[in-house]
Amino acid sequence: MKNLQEVIKDKEPIKVYLENEFYDTFYYNKEENIYQGQFGKIDMDTISKVMLNKEETNHIKIESIS
């Protein structure tokens, strides 16, 4: 199983949770350099903040699909 850093580096799909509830599956959008799902999008800067556990993103959790 890959760790989250490898998944993001390889631009693989991620699961996104808001307030500990599953929100959506996001896929990498190469043209915009973002992760995008059916219900929204998240930029790479925000993904970095989530991975670093920054306070402003503590309501967001991401994890590998695999």
mmCIF file as Biopython writes it, N, C-alpha, C and O atoms, coordinates in Angstrom:
data_model
#
loop_
_atom_site.group_PDB
_atom_site.id
_atom_site.type_symbol
_atom_site.label_atom_id
_atom_site.label_alt_id
_atom_site.label_comp_id
_atom_site.label_asym_id
_atom_site.label_entity_id
_atom_site.label_seq_id
_atom_site.pdbx_PDB_ins_code
_atom_site.Cartn_x
_atom_site.Cartn_y
_atom_site.Cartn_z
_atom_site.occupancy
_atom_site.B_iso_or_equiv
_atom_site.auth_seq_id
_atom_site.auth_asym_id
_atom_site.pdbx_PDB_model_num
ATOM 1   N N  . MET A ? 1  ? 0.845   -1.188 0.000   1.0 0.0 1  A 1 
ATOM 2   C CA . MET A ? 1  ? 0.000   0.000  0.000   1.0 0.0 1  A 1 
ATOM 3   C C  . MET A ? 1  ? 0.885   1.246  0.000   1.0 0.0 1  A 1 
ATOM 4   O O  . MET A ? 1  ? 1.803   1.366  0.811   1.0 0.0 1  A 1 
ATOM 5   N N  . LYS A ? 2  ? 0.603   2.160  -0.908  1.0 0.0 2  A 1 
ATOM 6   C CA . LYS A ? 2  ? 1.382   3.392  -1.003  1.0 0.0 2  A 1 
ATOM 7   C C  . LYS A ? 2  ? 0.999   4.354  0.109   1.0 0.0 2  A 1 
ATOM 8   O O  . LYS A ? 2  ? -0.142  4.380  0.569   1.0 0.0 2  A 1 
ATOM 9   N N  . ASN A ? 3  ? 1.985   5.148  0.532   1.0 0.0 3  A 1 
ATOM 10  C CA . ASN A ? 3  ? 1.630   6.200  1.484   1.0 0.0 3  A 1 
ATOM 11  C C  . ASN A ? 3  ? 1.047   7.382  0.716   1.0 0.0 3  A 1 
ATOM 12  O O  . ASN A ? 3  ? 1.152   7.455  -0.509  1.0 0.0 3  A 1 
ATOM 13  N N  . LEU A ? 4  ? 0.443   8.290  1.441   1.0 0.0 4  A 1 
ATOM 14  C CA . LEU A ? 4  ? -0.275  9.403  0.815   1.0 0.0 4  A 1 
ATOM 15  C C  . LEU A ? 4  ? 0.642   10.286 -0.033  1.0 0.0 4  A 1 
ATOM 16  O O  . LEU A ? 4  ? 0.228   10.760 -1.091  1.0 0.0 4  A 1 
ATOM 17  N N  . GLN A ? 5  ? 1.861   10.511 0.407   1.0 0.0 5  A 1 
ATOM 18  C CA . GLN A ? 5  ? 2.787   11.339 -0.374  1.0 0.0 5  A 1 
ATOM 19  C C  . GLN A ? 5  ? 3.046   10.726 -1.749  1.0 0.0 5  A 1 
ATOM 20  O O  . GLN A ? 5  ? 3.085   11.441 -2.750  1.0 0.0 5  A 1 
ATOM 21  N N  . GLU A ? 6  ? 3.221   9.413  -1.799  1.0 0.0 6  A 1 
ATOM 22  C CA . GLU A ? 6  ? 3.442   8.743  -3.077  1.0 0.0 6  A 1 
ATOM 23  C C  . GLU A ? 6  ? 2.213   8.827  -3.971  1.0 0.0 6  A 1 
ATOM 24  O O  . GLU A ? 6  ? 2.333   9.017  -5.181  1.0 0.0 6  A 1 
ATOM 25  N N  . VAL A ? 7  ? 1.046   8.688  -3.384  1.0 0.0 7  A 1 
ATOM 26  C CA . VAL A ? 7  ? -0.205  8.769  -4.137  1.0 0.0 7  A 1 
ATOM 27  C C  . VAL A ? 7  ? -0.344  10.143 -4.779  1.0 0.0 7  A 1 
ATOM 28  O O  . VAL A ? 7  ? -0.685  10.246 -5.958  1.0 0.0 7  A 1 
ATOM 29  N N  . ILE A ? 8  ? -0.085  11.195 -4.017  1.0 0.0 8  A 1 
ATOM 30  C CA . ILE A ? 8  ? -0.175  12.566 -4.550  1.0 0.0 8  A 1 
ATOM 31  C C  . ILE A ? 8  ? 0.901   12.794 -5.608  1.0 0.0 8  A 1 
ATOM 32  O O  . ILE A ? 8  ? 0.624   13.373 -6.659  1.0 0.0 8  A 1 
ATOM 33  N N  . LYS A ? 9  ? 2.108   12.348 -5.343  1.0 0.0 9  A 1 
ATOM 34  C CA . LYS A ? 9  ? 3.209   12.508 -6.305  1.0 0.0 9  A 1 
ATOM 35  C C  . LYS A ? 9  ? 2.870   11.830 -7.627  1.0 0.0 9  A 1 
ATOM 36  O O  . LYS A ? 9  ? 3.156   12.370 -8.696  1.0 0.0 9  A 1 
ATOM 37  N N  . ASP A ? 10 ? 2.262   10.650 -7.555  1.0 0.0 10 A 1 
ATOM 38  C CA . ASP A ? 10 ? 1.896   9.900  -8.757  1.0 0.0 10 A 1 
ATOM 39  C C  . ASP A ? 10 ? 0.548   10.313 -9.341  1.0 0.0 10 A 1 
ATOM 40  O O  . ASP A ? 10 ? 0.105   9.753  -10.344 1.0 0.0 10 A 1 
ATOM 41  N N  . LYS A ? 11 ? -0.103  11.295 -8.712  1.0 0.0 11 A 1 
ATOM 42  C CA . LYS A ? 11 ? -1.377  11.853 -9.196  1.0 0.0 11 A 1 
ATOM 43  C C  . LYS A ? 11 ? -2.489  10.807 -9.260  1.0 0.0 11 A 1 
ATOM 44  O O  . LYS A ? 11 ? -3.305  10.809 -10.182 1.0 0.0 11 A 1 
ATOM 45  N N  . GLU A ? 12 ? -2.511  9.920  -8.273  1.0 0.0 12 A 1 
ATOM 46  C CA . GLU A ? 12 ? -3.540  8.895  -8.190  1.0 0.0 12 A 1 
ATOM 47  C C  . GLU A ? 12 ? -4.778  9.441  -7.480  1.0 0.0 12 A 1 
ATOM 48  O O  . GLU A ? 12 ? -4.675  10.430 -6.755  1.0 0.0 12 A 1 
ATOM 49  N N  . PRO A ? 13 ? -5.939  8.827  -7.669  1.0 0.0 13 A 1 
ATOM 50  C CA . PRO A ? 13 ? -7.173  9.294  -7.021  1.0 0.0 13 A 1 
ATOM 51  C C  . PRO A ? 13 ? -7.068  9.250  -5.499  1.0 0.0 13 A 1 
ATOM 52  O O  . PRO A ? 13 ? -6.340  8.436  -4.930  1.0 0.0 13 A 1 
ATOM 53  N N  . ILE A ? 14 ? -7.814  10.147 -4.855  1.0 0.0 14 A 1 
ATOM 54  C CA . ILE A ? 14 ? -7.847  10.216 -3.394  1.0 0.0 14 A 1 
ATOM 55  C C  . ILE A ? 14 ? -9.291  10.286 -2.911  1.0 0.0 14 A 1 
ATOM 56  O O  . ILE A ? 14 ? -10.183 10.736 -3.631  1.0 0.0 14 A 1 
ATOM 57  N N  . LYS A ? 15 ? -9.501  9.831  -1.682  1.0 0.0 15 A 1 
ATOM 58  C CA . LYS A ? 15 ? -10.787 10.002 -1.016  1.0 0.0 15 A 1 
ATOM 59  C C  . LYS A ? 15 ? -10.695 11.278 -0.191  1.0 0.0 15 A 1 
ATOM 60  O O  . LYS A ? 15 ? -9.682  11.525 0.464   1.0 0.0 15 A 1 
ATOM 61  N N  . VAL A ? 16 ? -11.747 12.087 -0.220  1.0 0.0 16 A 1 
ATOM 62  C CA . VAL A ? 16 ? -11.785 13.337 0.532   1.0 0.0 16 A 1 
ATOM 63  C C  . VAL A ? 16 ? -12.905 13.255 1.562   1.0 0.0 16 A 1 
ATOM 64  O O  . VAL A ? 16 ? -14.033 12.874 1.250   1.0 0.0 16 A 1 
ATOM 65  N N  . TYR A ? 17 ? -12.570 13.618 2.786   1.0 0.0 17 A 1 
ATOM 66  C CA . TYR A ? 17 ? -13.532 13.639 3.890   1.0 0.0 17 A 1 
ATOM 67  C C  . TYR A ? 17 ? -13.628 15.066 4.416   1.0 0.0 17 A 1 
ATOM 68  O O  . TYR A ? 17 ? -12.621 15.766 4.526   1.0 0.0 17 A 1 
ATOM 69  N N  . LEU A ? 18 ? -14.832 15.487 4.737   1.0 0.0 18 A 1 
ATOM 70  C CA . LEU A ? 18 ? -15.061 16.775 5.393   1.0 0.0 18 A 1 
ATOM 71  C C  . LEU A ? 18 ? -15.721 16.499 6.729   1.0 0.0 18 A 1 
ATOM 72  O O  . LEU A ? 18 ? -16.730 15.798 6.800   1.0 0.0 18 A 1 
ATOM 73  N N  . GLU A ? 19 ? -15.151 17.050 7.782   1.0 0.0 19 A 1 
ATOM 74  C CA . GLU A ? 19 ? -15.671 16.829 9.143   1.0 0.0 19 A 1 
ATOM 75  C C  . GLU A ? 19 ? -15.850 15.330 9.421   1.0 0.0 19 A 1 
ATOM 76  O O  . GLU A ? 19 ? -16.850 14.914 10.007  1.0 0.0 19 A 1 
ATOM 77  N N  . ASN A ? 20 ? -14.865 14.525 8.992   1.0 0.0 20 A 1 
ATOM 78  C CA . ASN A ? 20 ? -14.829 13.073 9.207   1.0 0.0 20 A 1 
ATOM 79  C C  . ASN A ? 20 ? -15.924 12.290 8.490   1.0 0.0 20 A 1 
ATOM 80  O O  . ASN A ? 20 ? -16.139 11.120 8.804   1.0 0.0 20 A 1 
ATOM 81  N N  . GLU A ? 21 ? -16.614 12.900 7.544   1.0 0.0 21 A 1 
ATOM 82  C CA . GLU A ? 21 ? -17.632 12.228 6.733   1.0 0.0 21 A 1 
ATOM 83  C C  . GLU A ? 21 ? -17.116 12.143 5.297   1.0 0.0 21 A 1 
ATOM 84  O O  . GLU A ? 21 ? -16.603 13.125 4.761   1.0 0.0 21 A 1 
ATOM 85  N N  . PHE A ? 22 ? -17.253 10.968 4.673   1.0 0.0 22 A 1 
ATOM 86  C CA . PHE A ? 22 ? -16.819 10.846 3.282   1.0 0.0 22 A 1 
ATOM 87  C C  . PHE A ? 22 ? -17.542 11.881 2.434   1.0 0.0 22 A 1 
ATOM 88  O O  . PHE A ? 22 ? -18.760 12.033 2.527   1.0 0.0 22 A 1 
ATOM 89  N N  . TYR A ? 23 ? -16.783 12.591 1.605   1.0 0.0 23 A 1 
ATOM 90  C CA . TYR A ? 23 ? -17.339 13.639 0.760   1.0 0.0 23 A 1 
ATOM 91  C C  . TYR A ? 23 ? -17.376 13.205 -0.709  1.0 0.0 23 A 1 
ATOM 92  O O  . TYR A ? 23 ? -18.431 13.241 -1.342  1.0 0.0 23 A 1 
ATOM 93  N N  . ASP A ? 24 ? -16.217 12.792 -1.251  1.0 0.0 24 A 1 
ATOM 94  C CA . ASP A ? 24 ? -16.148 12.493 -2.673  1.0 0.0 24 A 1 
ATOM 95  C C  . ASP A ? 24 ? -14.797 11.846 -2.987  1.0 0.0 24 A 1 
ATOM 96  O O  . ASP A ? 24 ? -13.863 11.915 -2.188  1.0 0.0 24 A 1 
ATOM 97  N N  . THR A ? 25 ? -14.711 11.230 -4.136  1.0 0.0 25 A 1 
ATOM 98  C CA . THR A ? 25 ? -13.443 10.751 -4.667  1.0 0.0 25 A 1 
ATOM 99  C C  . THR A ? 25 ? -12.960 11.794 -5.664  1.0 0.0 25 A 1 
ATOM 100 O O  . THR A ? 25 ? -13.694 12.197 -6.567  1.0 0.0 25 A 1 
ATOM 101 N N  . PHE A ? 26 ? -11.720 12.222 -5.487  1.0 0.0 26 A 1 
ATOM 102 C CA . PHE A ? 26 ? -11.154 13.247 -6.354  1.0 0.0 26 A 1 
ATOM 103 C C  . PHE A ? 26 ? -10.083 12.635 -7.244  1.0 0.0 26 A 1 
ATOM 104 O O  . PHE A ? 26 ? -9.330  11.759 -6.817  1.0 0.0 26 A 1 
ATOM 105 N N  . TYR A ? 27 ? -10.022 13.101 -8.482  1.0 0.0 27 A 1 
ATOM 106 C CA . TYR A ? 27 ? -9.055  12.645 -9.470  1.0 0.0 27 A 1 
ATOM 107 C C  . TYR A ? 27 ? -8.227  13.843 -9.917  1.0 0.0 27 A 1 
ATOM 108 O O  . TYR A ? 27 ? -8.713  14.974 -9.941  1.0 0.0 27 A 1 
ATOM 109 N N  . TYR A ? 28 ? -6.990  13.587 -10.265 1.0 0.0 28 A 1 
ATOM 110 C CA . TYR A ? 28 ? -6.094  14.666 -10.680 1.0 0.0 28 A 1 
ATOM 111 C C  . TYR A ? 28 ? -6.501  15.214 -12.038 1.0 0.0 28 A 1 
ATOM 112 O O  . TYR A ? 28 ? -6.737  14.454 -12.978 1.0 0.0 28 A 1 
ATOM 113 N N  . ASN A ? 29 ? -6.582  16.542 -12.137 1.0 0.0 29 A 1 
ATOM 114 C CA . ASN A ? 29 ? -6.894  17.243 -13.377 1.0 0.0 29 A 1 
ATOM 115 C C  . ASN A ? 29 ? -5.606  17.929 -13.824 1.0 0.0 29 A 1 
ATOM 116 O O  . ASN A ? 29 ? -5.223  18.971 -13.292 1.0 0.0 29 A 1 
ATOM 117 N N  . LYS A ? 30 ? -4.946  17.324 -14.812 1.0 0.0 30 A 1 
ATOM 118 C CA . LYS A ? 30 ? -3.645  17.803 -15.273 1.0 0.0 30 A 1 
ATOM 119 C C  . LYS A ? 30 ? -3.689  19.231 -15.813 1.0 0.0 30 A 1 
ATOM 120 O O  . LYS A ? 30 ? -2.778  20.017 -15.555 1.0 0.0 30 A 1 
ATOM 121 N N  . GLU A ? 31 ? -4.732  19.572 -16.554 1.0 0.0 31 A 1 
ATOM 122 C CA . GLU A ? 31 ? -4.821  20.900 -17.166 1.0 0.0 31 A 1 
ATOM 123 C C  . GLU A ? 31 ? -4.852  22.023 -16.131 1.0 0.0 31 A 1 
ATOM 124 O O  . GLU A ? 31 ? -4.301  23.098 -16.365 1.0 0.0 31 A 1 
ATOM 125 N N  . GLU A ? 32 ? -5.492  21.777 -14.992 1.0 0.0 32 A 1 
ATOM 126 C CA . GLU A ? 32 ? -5.629  22.810 -13.965 1.0 0.0 32 A 1 
ATOM 127 C C  . GLU A ? 32 ? -4.722  22.586 -12.757 1.0 0.0 32 A 1 
ATOM 128 O O  . GLU A ? 32 ? -4.674  23.425 -11.857 1.0 0.0 32 A 1 
ATOM 129 N N  . ASN A ? 33 ? -3.993  21.449 -12.726 1.0 0.0 33 A 1 
ATOM 130 C CA . ASN A ? 33 ? -3.123  21.087 -11.614 1.0 0.0 33 A 1 
ATOM 131 C C  . ASN A ? 33 ? -3.882  21.093 -10.281 1.0 0.0 33 A 1 
ATOM 132 O O  . ASN A ? 33 ? -3.440  21.675 -9.291  1.0 0.0 33 A 1 
ATOM 133 N N  . ILE A ? 34 ? -5.026  20.430 -10.294 1.0 0.0 34 A 1 
ATOM 134 C CA . ILE A ? 34 ? -5.869  20.316 -9.100  1.0 0.0 34 A 1 
ATOM 135 C C  . ILE A ? 34 ? -6.391  18.885 -9.010  1.0 0.0 34 A 1 
ATOM 136 O O  . ILE A ? 34 ? -6.282  18.107 -9.958  1.0 0.0 34 A 1 
ATOM 137 N N  . TYR A ? 35 ? -6.953  18.558 -7.866  1.0 0.0 35 A 1 
ATOM 138 C CA . TYR A ? 35 ? -7.743  17.341 -7.729  1.0 0.0 35 A 1 
ATOM 139 C C  . TYR A ? 35 ? -9.202  17.758 -7.792  1.0 0.0 35 A 1 
ATOM 140 O O  . TYR A ? 35 ? -9.604  18.735 -7.161  1.0 0.0 35 A 1 
ATOM 141 N N  . GLN A ? 36 ? -9.987  17.019 -8.548  1.0 0.0 36 A 1 
ATOM 142 C CA . GLN A ? 36 ? -11.383 17.388 -8.774  1.0 0.0 36 A 1 
ATOM 143 C C  . GLN A ? 36 ? -12.284 16.170 -8.631  1.0 0.0 36 A 1 
ATOM 144 O O  . GLN A ? 36 ? -11.945 15.069 -9.065  1.0 0.0 36 A 1 
ATOM 145 N N  . GLY A ? 37 ? -13.428 16.391 -8.018  1.0 0.0 37 A 1 
ATOM 146 C CA . GLY A ? 37 ? -14.428 15.353 -7.875  1.0 0.0 37 A 1 
ATOM 147 C C  . GLY A ? 37 ? -15.745 15.810 -8.444  1.0 0.0 37 A 1 
ATOM 148 O O  . GLY A ? 37 ? -15.826 16.860 -9.082  1.0 0.0 37 A 1 
ATOM 149 N N  . GLN A ? 38 ? -16.769 15.032 -8.218  1.0 0.0 38 A 1 
ATOM 150 C CA . GLN A ? 38 ? -18.096 15.373 -8.712  1.0 0.0 38 A 1 
ATOM 151 C C  . GLN A ? 38 ? -18.631 16.622 -8.018  1.0 0.0 38 A 1 
ATOM 152 O O  . GLN A ? 38 ? -19.369 17.404 -8.618  1.0 0.0 38 A 1 
ATOM 153 N N  . PHE A ? 39 ? -18.256 16.806 -6.754  1.0 0.0 39 A 1 
ATOM 154 C CA . PHE A ? 39 ? -18.844 17.893 -5.962  1.0 0.0 39 A 1 
ATOM 155 C C  . PHE A ? 39 ? -17.890 19.033 -5.637  1.0 0.0 39 A 1 
ATOM 156 O O  . PHE A ? 39 ? -18.252 19.927 -4.871  1.0 0.0 39 A 1 
ATOM 157 N N  . GLY A ? 40 ? -16.690 19.029 -6.192  1.0 0.0 40 A 1 
ATOM 158 C CA . GLY A ? 40 ? -15.783 20.131 -5.889  1.0 0.0 40 A 1 
ATOM 159 C C  . GLY A ? 40 ? -14.375 19.873 -6.362  1.0 0.0 40 A 1 
ATOM 160 O O  . GLY A ? 40 ? -14.109 18.932 -7.110  1.0 0.0 40 A 1 
ATOM 161 N N  . LYS A ? 41 ? -13.475 20.731 -5.908  1.0 0.0 41 A 1 
ATOM 162 C CA . LYS A ? 41 ? -12.075 20.599 -6.285  1.0 0.0 41 A 1 
ATOM 163 C C  . LYS A ? 41 ? -11.203 21.084 -5.134  1.0 0.0 41 A 1 
ATOM 164 O O  . LYS A ? 41 ? -11.658 21.795 -4.238  1.0 0.0 41 A 1 
ATOM 165 N N  . ILE A ? 42 ? -9.938  20.679 -5.186  1.0 0.0 42 A 1 
ATOM 166 C CA . ILE A ? 42 ? -8.984  21.067 -4.162  1.0 0.0 42 A 1 
ATOM 167 C C  . ILE A ? 42 ? -7.640  21.299 -4.855  1.0 0.0 42 A 1 
ATOM 168 O O  . ILE A ? 42 ? -7.173  20.453 -5.618  1.0 0.0 42 A 1 
ATOM 169 N N  . ASP A ? 43 ? -7.028  22.445 -4.586  1.0 0.0 43 A 1 
ATOM 170 C CA . ASP A ? 43 ? -5.766  22.746 -5.257  1.0 0.0 43 A 1 
ATOM 171 C C  . ASP A ? 43 ? -4.599  22.089 -4.520  1.0 0.0 43 A 1 
ATOM 172 O O  . ASP A ? 43 ? -4.734  21.629 -3.386  1.0 0.0 43 A 1 
ATOM 173 N N  . MET A ? 44 ? -3.465  22.060 -5.190  1.0 0.0 44 A 1 
ATOM 174 C CA . MET A ? 44 ? -2.299  21.376 -4.636  1.0 0.0 44 A 1 
ATOM 175 C C  . MET A ? 44 ? -1.776  22.070 -3.378  1.0 0.0 44 A 1 
ATOM 176 O O  . MET A ? 44 ? -1.240  21.400 -2.495  1.0 0.0 44 A 1 
ATOM 177 N N  . ASP A ? 45 ? -1.914  23.368 -3.274  1.0 0.0 45 A 1 
ATOM 178 C CA . ASP A ? 45 ? -1.503  24.090 -2.070  1.0 0.0 45 A 1 
ATOM 179 C C  . ASP A ? 45 ? -2.325  23.627 -0.868  1.0 0.0 45 A 1 
ATOM 180 O O  . ASP A ? 45 ? -1.779  23.404 0.213   1.0 0.0 45 A 1 
ATOM 181 N N  . THR A ? 46 ? -3.614  23.485 -1.056  1.0 0.0 46 A 1 
ATOM 182 C CA . THR A ? 46 ? -4.477  23.017 0.031   1.0 0.0 46 A 1 
ATOM 183 C C  . THR A ? 46 ? -4.159  21.571 0.395   1.0 0.0 46 A 1 
ATOM 184 O O  . THR A ? 46 ? -4.163  21.219 1.574   1.0 0.0 46 A 1 
ATOM 185 N N  . ILE A ? 47 ? -3.884  20.734 -0.592  1.0 0.0 47 A 1 
ATOM 186 C CA . ILE A ? 47 ? -3.498  19.352 -0.309  1.0 0.0 47 A 1 
ATOM 187 C C  . ILE A ? 47 ? -2.240  19.327 0.551   1.0 0.0 47 A 1 
ATOM 188 O O  . ILE A ? 47 ? -2.146  18.541 1.494   1.0 0.0 47 A 1 
ATOM 189 N N  . SER A ? 48 ? -1.275  20.182 0.229   1.0 0.0 48 A 1 
ATOM 190 C CA . SER A ? 48 ? -0.051  20.264 1.043   1.0 0.0 48 A 1 
ATOM 191 C C  . SER A ? 48 ? -0.374  20.661 2.476   1.0 0.0 48 A 1 
ATOM 192 O O  . SER A ? 48 ? 0.180   20.095 3.419   1.0 0.0 48 A 1 
ATOM 193 N N  . LYS A ? 49 ? -1.263  21.627 2.644   1.0 0.0 49 A 1 
ATOM 194 C CA . LYS A ? 49 ? -1.649  22.064 3.992   1.0 0.0 49 A 1 
ATOM 195 C C  . LYS A ? 49 ? -2.341  20.948 4.763   1.0 0.0 49 A 1 
ATOM 196 O O  . LYS A ? 49 ? -2.109  20.786 5.961   1.0 0.0 49 A 1 
ATOM 197 N N  . VAL A ? 50 ? -3.189  20.178 4.085   1.0 0.0 50 A 1 
ATOM 198 C CA . VAL A ? 50 ? -3.871  19.052 4.727   1.0 0.0 50 A 1 
ATOM 199 C C  . VAL A ? 50 ? -2.838  18.022 5.182   1.0 0.0 50 A 1 
ATOM 200 O O  . VAL A ? 50 ? -2.916  17.512 6.300   1.0 0.0 50 A 1 
ATOM 201 N N  . MET A ? 51 ? -1.886  17.722 4.326   1.0 0.0 51 A 1 
ATOM 202 C CA . MET A ? 51 ? -0.868  16.729 4.654   1.0 0.0 51 A 1 
ATOM 203 C C  . MET A ? 51 ? 0.038   17.187 5.792   1.0 0.0 51 A 1 
ATOM 204 O O  . MET A ? 51 ? 0.575   16.362 6.531   1.0 0.0 51 A 1 
ATOM 205 N N  . LEU A ? 52 ? 0.210   18.506 5.934   1.0 0.0 52 A 1 
ATOM 206 C CA . LEU A ? 52 ? 1.028   19.058 7.013   1.0 0.0 52 A 1 
ATOM 207 C C  . LEU A ? 52 ? 0.212   19.350 8.279   1.0 0.0 52 A 1 
ATOM 208 O O  . LEU A ? 52 ? 0.736   19.881 9.258   1.0 0.0 52 A 1 
ATOM 209 N N  . ASN A ? 53 ? -1.073  18.997 8.243   1.0 0.0 53 A 1 
ATOM 210 C CA . ASN A ? 53 ? -1.985  19.212 9.380   1.0 0.0 53 A 1 
ATOM 211 C C  . ASN A ? 53 ? -2.081  20.673 9.816   1.0 0.0 53 A 1 
ATOM 212 O O  . ASN A ? 53 ? -2.101  20.976 11.009  1.0 0.0 53 A 1 
ATOM 213 N N  . LYS A ? 54 ? -2.138  21.565 8.844   1.0 0.0 54 A 1 
ATOM 214 C CA . LYS A ? 54 ? -2.313  22.991 9.158   1.0 0.0 54 A 1 
ATOM 215 C C  . LYS A ? 54 ? -3.703  23.226 9.731   1.0 0.0 54 A 1 
ATOM 216 O O  . LYS A ? 54 ? -4.673  22.595 9.314   1.0 0.0 54 A 1 
ATOM 217 N N  . GLU A ? 55 ? -3.788  24.141 10.690  1.0 0.0 55 A 1 
ATOM 218 C CA . GLU A ? 55 ? -5.046  24.381 11.402  1.0 0.0 55 A 1 
ATOM 219 C C  . GLU A ? 55 ? -6.193  24.772 10.472  1.0 0.0 55 A 1 
ATOM 220 O O  . GLU A ? 55 ? -7.331  24.353 10.685  1.0 0.0 55 A 1 
ATOM 221 N N  . GLU A ? 56 ? -5.906  25.567 9.446   1.0 0.0 56 A 1 
ATOM 222 C CA . GLU A ? 56 ? -6.987  26.052 8.572   1.0 0.0 56 A 1 
ATOM 223 C C  . GLU A ? 56 ? -7.591  24.935 7.720   1.0 0.0 56 A 1 
ATOM 224 O O  . GLU A ? 56 ? -8.642  25.127 7.108   1.0 0.0 56 A 1 
ATOM 225 N N  . THR A ? 57 ? -6.942  23.779 7.675   1.0 0.0 57 A 1 
ATOM 226 C CA . THR A ? 57 ? -7.489  22.672 6.897   1.0 0.0 57 A 1 
ATOM 227 C C  . THR A ? 57 ? -7.795  21.452 7.747   1.0 0.0 57 A 1 
ATOM 228 O O  . THR A ? 57 ? -7.929  20.352 7.210   1.0 0.0 57 A 1 
ATOM 229 N N  . ASN A ? 58 ? -7.908  21.615 9.055   1.0 0.0 58 A 1 
ATOM 230 C CA . ASN A ? 58 ? -8.115  20.446 9.924   1.0 0.0 58 A 1 
ATOM 231 C C  . ASN A ? 58 ? -9.489  19.806 9.770   1.0 0.0 58 A 1 
ATOM 232 O O  . ASN A ? 58 ? -9.724  18.736 10.332  1.0 0.0 58 A 1 
ATOM 233 N N  . HIS A ? 59 ? -10.396 20.420 9.034   1.0 0.0 59 A 1 
ATOM 234 C CA . HIS A ? 59 ? -11.701 19.818 8.775   1.0 0.0 59 A 1 
ATOM 235 C C  . HIS A ? 59 ? -11.692 18.915 7.537   1.0 0.0 59 A 1 
ATOM 236 O O  . HIS A ? 59 ? -12.686 18.258 7.225   1.0 0.0 59 A 1 
ATOM 237 N N  . ILE A ? 60 ? -10.544 18.894 6.834   1.0 0.0 60 A 1 
ATOM 238 C CA . ILE A ? 60 ? -10.389 18.094 5.626   1.0 0.0 60 A 1 
ATOM 239 C C  . ILE A ? 60 ? -9.441  16.938 5.906   1.0 0.0 60 A 1 
ATOM 240 O O  . ILE A ? 60 ? -8.395  17.119 6.529   1.0 0.0 60 A 1 
ATOM 241 N N  . LYS A ? 61 ? -9.813  15.753 5.443   1.0 0.0 61 A 1 
ATOM 242 C CA . LYS A ? 61 ? -8.945  14.590 5.541   1.0 0.0 61 A 1 
ATOM 243 C C  . LYS A ? 61 ? -8.890  13.954 4.157   1.0 0.0 61 A 1 
ATOM 244 O O  . LYS A ? 61 ? -9.912  13.825 3.483   1.0 0.0 61 A 1 
ATOM 245 N N  . ILE A ? 62 ? -7.693  13.560 3.741   1.0 0.0 62 A 1 
ATOM 246 C CA . ILE A ? 62 ? -7.554  12.862 2.466   1.0 0.0 62 A 1 
ATOM 247 C C  . ILE A ? 62 ? -6.839  11.538 2.717   1.0 0.0 62 A 1 
ATOM 248 O O  . ILE A ? 62 ? -6.020  11.410 3.627   1.0 0.0 62 A 1 
ATOM 249 N N  . GLU A ? 63 ? -7.176  10.561 1.883   1.0 0.0 63 A 1 
ATOM 250 C CA . GLU A ? 63 ? -6.497  9.270  1.999   1.0 0.0 63 A 1 
ATOM 251 C C  . GLU A ? 63 ? -6.461  8.593  0.641   1.0 0.0 63 A 1 
ATOM 252 O O  . GLU A ? 63 ? -7.208  8.936  -0.275  1.0 0.0 63 A 1 
ATOM 253 N N  . SER A ? 64 ? -5.575  7.631  0.544   1.0 0.0 64 A 1 
ATOM 254 C CA . SER A ? 64 ? -5.421  6.849  -0.675  1.0 0.0 64 A 1 
ATOM 255 C C  . SER A ? 64 ? -6.642  5.975  -0.893  1.0 0.0 64 A 1 
ATOM 256 O O  . SER A ? 64 ? -7.286  5.550  0.066   1.0 0.0 64 A 1 
ATOM 257 N N  . ILE A ? 65 ? -6.960  5.709  -2.141  1.0 0.0 65 A 1 
ATOM 258 C CA . ILE A ? 65 ? -8.057  4.803  -2.465  1.0 0.0 65 A 1 
ATOM 259 C C  . ILE A ? 65 ? -7.606  3.357  -2.256  1.0 0.0 65 A 1 
ATOM 260 O O  . ILE A ? 65 ? -8.384  2.523  -1.792  1.0 0.0 65 A 1 
ATOM 261 N N  . SER A ? 66 ? -6.367  3.065  -2.592  1.0 0.0 66 A 1 
ATOM 262 C CA . SER A ? 66 ? -5.891  1.687  -2.485  1.0 0.0 66 A 1 
ATOM 263 C C  . SER A ? 66 ? -5.457  1.325  -1.074  1.0 0.0 66 A 1 
ATOM 264 O O  . SER A ? 66 ? -5.033  0.196  -0.830  1.0 0.0 66 A 1 
#
